[in-house]
Amino acid sequence: MTAGLMPAPPLLAVDDLHVDFSTRNGIVKAVRGVSLNVAEGETLGVVGESGSGKSVTAFAVTRLLEASGRITGGHIRFRGQDITRASSSQLRSLHGAAVSMIFQNPRAALNPIRTVGLQLADAINAHEQVSAGEGRRRALELLKSVLIRDPEQRLDAYPHELSGGMCQRVMIAMAIAGKPSLLIADEPTTGLDVTTQKTVMDLVARIITERGMSMILITHDLGLAARYCQRVMVMEQGKVVEEATPRTLFSQPAHPYTKRLVAASPTATSTIADLAPGEGVNPRATRAGDDTDSKPTPGTPPLLEVQNLVKRYDRGVVAVDDVSFQIAAGESLGLVGESGSGKSTISRLVCRLIDASEGQILFDGQSIGGQPARSFHASPVRKDIQIVFQDPTESLNPRYNAFECIAHPLRRLLAMKDGAALTARVRECATRTGLPLDLLERFPHQLSGGQKARVGIARAIACRPRLLILDEPTAALDVSVQAIILQLLDSLRRQDGLSLLFVSHDLNVVRMMCERIVVLRLGKIVEIGSNETIFRDASNPYTRELIDAVLNISDHRQG
């Protein structure tokens, strides 16, 4: 550095930030002494699990805290100016033009009753008054800059008419409309499949590089932070516990919490056993007299056989197109593909929640596809096929406590009456899934995401099924909770000889959980084979694209 020249101040400097929330149960200290700097042109990753304070820190920086939250200490400086207690007029000039944000759920963040073009024009007019024609022209340019397909048509589309990936691109376009210096991306790829995730993040990285912007990337996905960030900061319970380059942080973590996160994150070679030990899971909490490590027996008839399955919806939309596969007793089969590939539709067809348009579904040699879905609950096979849904919050009855959620299928499918036997079965299922018995009286809104996932699994195994369908069971979970749930499912499978149909867009998870994999695209099977064949020698370019898009913590950003 030249003598006499001072180093350039950081674009953003946060010093000893404290944020409190007023709740019915008193004050919650959500952020406790956070300090961070972001230099011009730098990308800082902020990682940590739900409740660590990542998003609250971002909302404090942008002064978008909800009414119950307030900054109680510290300073936020942007280009040297203290904005901790800036006025409303000062904040209006700051938002969008200096600091902009990509929110976690783009569909919820967009206005459902205004077209994409009008919302983009609104973002432009917030900083510069332009005519309607000029606003539309600039909106079109923004859509082109985020590489959205058919941008002229998307201008007049409403958010509900767009896919999740397209909605995210619209959010990015709105975020850059004011030409900000700092972009804050709060879990920008949550819920997106692997190829869309990579496409969106590559797009964001290209835009901030071309425009000389800085970025704070908030994520619980360590692979995402490793690939796209120059520095990574780890938060736990409202505090910063560690900060380093991705290479240092993920290869030599120093703090115990960081070590747990790294250990729980799947890699290209990790196994279920490699993940951090699951707290509260007793892998040998088996039923009386049942302690087996079940594997498929070669040559035995398949437990499930799907033959030429087709599902058509109104207007000729074909969601599933001539799909055939088998699952042996004790086998785990993975269904992978992008959003819209037909994965979840197939899981609902097999579980008999919806009816097929064509094709056969055979369970243990018996045709079950002919009986209407609305009456299948009366079939004796219903108890043998159970499903764990993607979102436990949506799938659990909010008026049932955890005990009643688990007991419901026992009453409905096994006609078990209230009493000692039903209580014992519910408590057994809770114990086997690592759910503390004192939580059985709690309602879903009183449980964490991981606890709700355990209730969903306990409910699914209550009737002792032979086939368990898992529809993205860990998609919304933190990495350490995901590790626990995966170990739990693997343990239950070994103990009970369960067959699994594992539906996921996370190929790391599928590789660890499944012996064979079916790759779907636009409702059709493009490749099917063993785990080893698919990952080492995929024959279809689409399969290769999916595998190449998988992010791992070993993908350290250089520089």
SULLIN-V410282 format. One record per backbone hydrogen bond with DSSP energy under -1.0 kcal/mol. CO is the residue of the C=O (numbers start at 1). NH is the residue of the N-H. Records with the same first field share a line. If there is no record, write none. Layout:
BEGIN
CO = NH  NH
END
This chain:
BEGIN
2 = 5
11 = 79
12 = 38
13 = 77
14 = 36
15 = 75
17 = 33  34
18 = 72  73
19 = 30  31
20 = 70
21 = 28
23 = 26
26 = 23
28 = 21  30
31 = 19
34 = 17
36 = 14
38 = 11  12
39 = 42
42 = 215
43 = 230  231
44 = 217
45 = 233
46 = 219
47 = 235
49 = 52
52 = 238
53 = 57
54 = 58
55 = 59
56 = 60
57 = 61
58 = 62
59 = 64
66 = 69
68 = 22
70 = 20
73 = 18
75 = 15
76 = 83
77 = 13
78 = 81
81 = 78
83 = 86
87 = 91
88 = 92
89 = 93
90 = 94
91 = 95
94 = 98  99
95 = 97
98 = 181  182
99 = 96
100 = 184
102 = 186
105 = 109
106 = 110
111 = 114
115 = 119
116 = 120
117 = 121
118 = 122
119 = 123
120 = 124
121 = 125
122 = 126
124 = 127  128
131 = 135
132 = 136
133 = 137
134 = 138
135 = 139
136 = 140
137 = 141
138 = 142
139 = 143
140 = 144
141 = 145
142 = 146
143 = 148
144 = 147
150 = 154
151 = 155
154 = 157
155 = 117
157 = 116
158 = 161
159 = 162
163 = 167
164 = 168
165 = 169
166 = 170
167 = 171
168 = 172
169 = 173
170 = 174
171 = 175
172 = 176
176 = 179
181 = 214
182 = 100
183 = 216
184 = 102
185 = 218
187 = 190
189 = 192
193 = 197
194 = 198
195 = 199
196 = 200
197 = 201
198 = 202
199 = 203
200 = 204
201 = 205
202 = 206
203 = 207
204 = 208
205 = 209
206 = 210
207 = 211
208 = 213
214 = 183
215 = 44
216 = 185
217 = 46
218 = 187
221 = 225
222 = 226
223 = 227
224 = 228
225 = 229
226 = 557
231 = 45
232 = 244
233 = 47
234 = 241  242
236 = 239
238 = 32
239 = 236
242 = 234
244 = 232
245 = 249
246 = 250
247 = 251
248 = 252
255 = 259
256 = 260
257 = 261
258 = 262
259 = 263
260 = 264
278 = 281
282 = 285
284 = 286
287 = 290
297 = 300
303 = 364
304 = 327
305 = 362
306 = 325
307 = 360
309 = 323
310 = 357  358
311 = 319  320
314 = 317
317 = 313
320 = 311
323 = 309
325 = 306
327 = 303  304
328 = 331
331 = 500
332 = 515  516
333 = 502
334 = 518
335 = 504
336 = 520
338 = 341
341 = 523
342 = 346
343 = 347
344 = 348
345 = 349
346 = 350
347 = 351
348 = 353  354
358 = 310
360 = 307
361 = 368
362 = 305
363 = 366
366 = 363
372 = 375
375 = 378
376 = 379
379 = 382
381 = 384
382 = 385
384 = 466  467
386 = 469
388 = 471
391 = 395
392 = 396
397 = 400
401 = 405
402 = 406
403 = 407
404 = 408
407 = 411
408 = 412
409 = 413
410 = 416
419 = 423
420 = 424
421 = 425
422 = 426
423 = 427
424 = 428
425 = 429
426 = 430
427 = 431
428 = 432
429 = 433
430 = 435
431 = 434
436 = 439
437 = 440
439 = 442
440 = 403
442 = 402
443 = 446
444 = 447
448 = 452
449 = 453
450 = 454
451 = 455
452 = 456
453 = 457
454 = 458
455 = 459
456 = 460
457 = 461
461 = 464
466 = 499
467 = 386
468 = 501
469 = 388
470 = 503
472 = 475
474 = 477
478 = 482
479 = 483
480 = 484
481 = 485
482 = 486
483 = 487
484 = 488
485 = 489
486 = 490
487 = 491
488 = 492
489 = 493
490 = 494
491 = 495
492 = 496
493 = 497
494 = 294
499 = 468
500 = 333
501 = 470
502 = 335
503 = 472
506 = 510
507 = 511
508 = 512
509 = 513
510 = 514
515 = 531
516 = 334
517 = 529
518 = 336
519 = 526  527
521 = 524
523 = 321
524 = 521
527 = 519
529 = 517
530 = 534
531 = 535
532 = 536
533 = 537
540 = 544
541 = 545
542 = 546
543 = 547
544 = 548
545 = 549
547 = 550
552 = 555
554 = 556
END
